[in-house]
């Protein structure tokens, strides 16, 4: 039997600035950075989902204590807030984007829509070597569950 690696995978969605008066759900930038600092201080090393795959399929050597960061949906705050923190600490993240929403600042139906980053931001983040962007699908299921008040 293979030696199974047990790496924690941390999932985040939308991010808020430290001084945010935002009422949407999200992770405060300071908390996100604190999570990363804690892991690095305690001997954990950043890795990617692809590296975990390579470990299982090709026996790639990985750090004994590693972690993976996954960001979901492609919110602009992942680019504006999380990406600078990833760069500051040289930490990798895998981002799963909803392709239909890429580059949208507002939604034609939902008034409480949170903006999403677009192609230029993807190119910049992937070019850094710290981010791998994947598809989360073309549409997002949450749209079906919004109430009339949210529209």
C-alpha positions in Angstrom: 0.0 0.0 0.0 1.2 3.5 -0.8 2.2 5.9 1.9 -0.8 8.3 1.8 0.1 11.9 2.3 -2.3 13.8 4.5 -2.1 17.4 3.6 -4.5 20.0 4.9 -6.5 21.8 2.1 -7.7 25.2 3.1 -10.7 26.6 1.0 -11.5 30.2 0.8 -14.0 32.2 -1.3 -14.5 35.9 -1.1 -12.1 38.2 0.8 -12.6 41.4 2.7 -10.2 44.3 3.4 -9.1 44.6 7.1 -11.2 47.7 7.5 -14.2 46.4 5.5 -17.7 47.6 6.3 -18.8 45.0 3.9 -21.8 42.9 5.0 -21.1 40.0 2.6 -19.6 36.8 3.9 -15.9 36.6 3.4 -12.5 36.1 5.0 -10.8 39.2 6.4 -7.4 39.8 4.8 -5.7 39.8 8.1 -7.1 36.4 9.0 -6.0 34.9 5.7 -2.5 36.2 6.1 -2.4 35.0 9.7 -3.4 31.5 8.6 -0.5 31.5 6.1 2.0 32.9 8.7 0.9 30.3 11.2 1.4 27.4 8.8 4.8 28.7 7.6 6.0 29.4 11.1 5.1 25.8 12.1 7.2 24.2 9.3 4.5 23.7 6.7 5.3 24.3 3.0 2.9 25.4 0.3 2.2 23.0 -2.5 -0.4 22.6 -5.3 -3.1 20.2 -6.2 -1.1 19.2 -9.3 1.9 18.4 -7.0 -0.4 16.1 -4.9 -1.5 14.4 -8.1 2.1 14.0 -9.3 2.9 12.4 -5.9 0.2 9.8 -6.3 0.8 9.1 -10.0 4.6 9.5 -10.4 5.9 9.4 -6.8 7.0 13.0 -6.8 8.7 14.0 -3.5 6.7 16.5 -1.5 7.5 18.3 1.7 6.8 16.2 4.8 4.5 19.0 6.1 2.6 20.6 3.3 -0.6 22.5 2.8 -2.8 23.4 -0.2 -4.8 26.6 -0.6 -7.9 26.5 -2.8 -9.9 29.6 -3.7 -13.3 29.2 -5.2 -15.5 31.1 -7.8 -13.0 33.7 -9.1 -14.1 36.7 -7.0 -12.1 39.9 -7.8 -11.1 40.0 -4.1 -9.1 36.8 -4.7 -7.0 38.9 -7.1 -7.1 42.2 -5.2 -6.6 40.9 -1.7 -5.5 37.3 -1.6 -3.0 37.4 -4.5 -0.7 40.1 -2.9 -0.6 38.0 0.3 0.3 34.9 -1.6 3.1 36.8 -3.4 4.3 38.3 -0.1 4.7 34.8 1.4 5.6 32.9 -1.8 2.6 30.6 -1.3 0.8 28.8 -4.1 -3.0 28.7 -4.5 -5.3 26.8 -6.9 -8.3 28.9 -8.0 -11.5 27.5 -9.4 -13.4 30.0 -11.5 -17.0 30.1 -12.7 -16.3 30.9 -16.4 -19.6 32.6 -17.1 -18.9 35.2 -14.4 -15.3 36.0 -15.4 -14.7 39.7 -15.6 -18.3 40.7 -14.5 -18.6 43.6 -12.2 -22.4 43.4 -11.9 -25.0 40.8 -12.7 -28.0 41.5 -14.9 -30.3 39.8 -12.3 -28.7 39.7 -8.9 -28.2 43.0 -7.2 -25.9 41.7 -4.4 -23.5 40.2 -6.9 -19.8 40.2 -6.0 -17.4 41.2 -8.9 -15.2 38.5 -10.5 -11.7 38.9 -12.0 -11.1 38.4 -15.7 -8.6 37.2 -18.2 -6.0 39.9 -17.6 -5.9 39.0 -13.8 -5.7 35.3 -14.6 -2.7 35.9 -16.9 -1.0 37.9 -14.2 -1.6 35.4 -11.4 -0.6 32.4 -13.5 2.5 34.2 -14.8 3.7 34.6 -11.2 4.0 30.8 -10.8 2.1 31.0 -7.6 -1.5 30.4 -8.9 -3.0 27.7 -11.1 -6.5 28.5 -12.4 -9.0 25.8 -13.1 -12.6 25.8 -14.2 -15.3 25.5 -11.5 -17.8 25.1 -14.3 -19.6 27.5 -16.6 -22.6 28.3 -14.3 -22.9 28.5 -10.6 -25.6 26.5 -8.9 -26.2 29.1 -6.2 -28.1 31.2 -8.8 -30.9 28.7 -8.6 -31.2 29.2 -4.8 -31.4 33.0 -4.6 -34.6 34.4 -3.2 -36.6 37.0 -5.0 -35.3 39.6 -2.4 -31.8 39.0 -3.6 -32.7 39.5 -7.2 
